[in-house]
Amino acid sequence: MITRDESIELVKMNVKNKNLVNHMIGVGAIMKGLAEHFGEDPHLWEAVGILHDIDYETFGEDFANHGAKSAEMVKDLLPDDAIKAIRSHNPLTGYNPESKFDISLLAADAISGLIVANALVRPNRMKGMKAKSIKKRMKDKSFARQINRENVMMCEDIGIQFSEFATIAIKAMESVADQIGLGN
């Protein structure tokens, strides 16, 4: 099983954009929080969150294969269910998110962007952020309009109400805030 540090090192070997690396670390933290919530393997789920976009700088204009290429790049490092989750975080690959693992990654990927955008307009960044501020931002379609709000709301398909999901995601991202440039 690949460790967190090994996952981050592999990402840094393949991704030069610091914001994208930070995004993947943030998604990894959210996935770890969700794994703990569901009683799943937090190390595996975190690795999947960290590695899910490892192909982002290599697929170029071929967005339909984004995720499938990531899965191919890490296929020998993770179990099959983790590879499927990585493939299905982009339904254009032909893999639909079906399992709790798959849907968690899709929702975590989306909410991470909303949390980052919210942190960037706050004087204290992540510190003191609450689920109600994310809920307010969800309703404002002009705020971080590139965020797929339907993907965020898929949390309800796996039995987590939005407020609880936002709380888990915020807490998780707070744990890596200094590492991803969102600390005070």
Secondary structure, DSSP 8 states (H G I E B T S, - for coil): ---HHHHHHHHHHH---HHHHHHHHHHHHHHHHHHHHHTS-HHHHHHHHHHTTTTTTTSTT-GGGTTHHHHHHHTTTS-HHHHHHHHHTSGGGS----SHHHHHHHHHHHHHHHHHHHHHTSTTTTTT--HHHHHHHHH-TTTTTTS-HHHHHGGGGGT--HHHHHHHHHHHHHHTTTTTT---
